[in-house]
Amino acid sequence: MRTITADLAIIGSGSGNSLVTPFWDERRVVIAERGVFGGTCLNAGCIPTKMYVRPAALARSTEEAARLGVTQRTEAVDWPGIRDRIFSRIDAISAAGEHYRAEELDNVSLVSQEVRLSGLRSFIADDGTRVEAGQLVIAAGSRPVIPDIPGIELPQVHTSDTVMRLDEQPRRVLIIGGGYIACEFAGIFSGLGSEVVQVVRGNGLLRGLDAEISERFTAEAARRWEVRLGCVVRGIEAAGSGVLAELAHAGAEPGAVEAERIAADVVLVAVGRIPNSDLVGAAEAGLDLHPDGRIAVDAFQRVLSGGEPVPGLYALGDISSPYQLKHVANHEARVVAHNLEHPDDLRRSRQDTVPAAVFSDPELARVGLTEGEAIAWIGAEHVTAKTQRYGDTAYGWAMEDATGVFKVVADRRDGRILGAHAMGYQASNLIQTVVMAMSFGIDAHTAARGQYWIHPALMEVVENALLGLDVPEGPAL
């Protein structure tokens, strides 16, 4: 059995890869990666999905054009061309990163295998290679949840890890799930021209969002593709090159007469992701876990065991974070990088004011509390909220927009912004103004009147939402 002694070992090559700073140039580093180098975001998550979102939006733009008096049509969608454009770039970046770490750096060793912890700062690879490290970072990410459905193992059934590499565009896609991954792919496939049937156990899509936004999005999604609420998939069976799926009401008993069978070319399972803590043997190594399987860490990202931080052991990203967001993992990686190099001057990771976006159709974004959460926290009498329609601003007129909204929630006593929620064109960009205000403690009225807003830019929808809040007025520009 080969043993490697390292100053730093990292399990996972996503955000964990960025921990290898110049500080480690004269020190021994080991990176273990069980899958494709670069992690989920690069290879099967944020980046390639958004590279599909853009052509899907262009293909769907005929609807907006018609509203504005322009007749245009999408004549064809070249799925293999889109796919190859995306992954020729993605795969090259992944391969280059792997080559750089494995071949060009004398101080870095790459273990391209699954590994399991053998101690608090050591692990063993599948081939028996043992790595013992002065400091260890667990950044092994998460993976798609695979529900217990008969037929789920069929080759026509995919997760987000595989569905983007299909040989050809499916004519009909059955999507199981109502979260952000399911909704993004529903927007992609329907935008490119596939028939989409989205099956959701609950009574709405994206139910973790503000209730008003979830309700509005569910209605808009149902206008763009078929949405089956309160429905489950009981089984999947092969039918020629495609499948037949049995659907039933969520509360129905097996064999109930209301069950139906629908055909699809492929099935996308997108019911959530689970942390890979079990794959690295976190529980067996004595690490503390949250009920959902995440590794427990303190404010400095140090891993806990028996409620106490383990010296020299850190975790970051999906394996420990409740957010499952790349920008959160990157922030945590910056914190961990500092703490690894400066153990006597530890920095805390920041877990407040975390924004997120869903690049579906329409696009959504959020930061902070929903209106319901704010009411539960400080009481309804202290909460003020304003929902501003895109269509009531000048740029909204230019788009003839009838669905976009921007909502802000604040404390009416002092104008502190508690949250913001957007649905519509460029929602992920519009939200950033409020993210900045919340991050730097700028109250709603100061944010609205303490700066110029370009007229007639779409950003005026944010300005008007802020101005519509019932909050104290302060100095104005």
Secondary structure, 3 states (H helix, E strand, C coil): CCEEEEEEEEECCCHHHHHCCHHHCCCCEEEECCCCCCHHHHHHCHHHHHHHHHHHHHHHCHHHHHHCCCCCCCCCCCHHHHHHHHHHHHHHHHHHHHHHHHHHCCCEEEECCCEEEEECCEEEECCCCEEEEEEEEECCCEEECCCCCCCCCCCCEECCCCHHHCCCCCCEEEEECCCHHHHHHHHHHHHHCCEEEEECCCCCCCCCCCHHHHHHHHHHHHHHCEEECCEEEEEEEEECCEEEEEEEECCCCCCCCCCEEEEECEEEECCCEEECCCCCCCCCCCCCECCCCCECECCCCEEEECCEEEEEEEECHHHCCCCCCHHHHHHHHHHHHHHHHCCCCCCCCCCCCCCEEECCCCCEEEEECCHHHHHHHHCHHHEEEEEEEHHHCHHHHHHCCCCCEEEEEEECCCCCEEEEEEECCCHHHHHHHHHHHHHCCCCHHHHHHCCCCCCCCCCHHHHHHHHCCCCCCCCCC
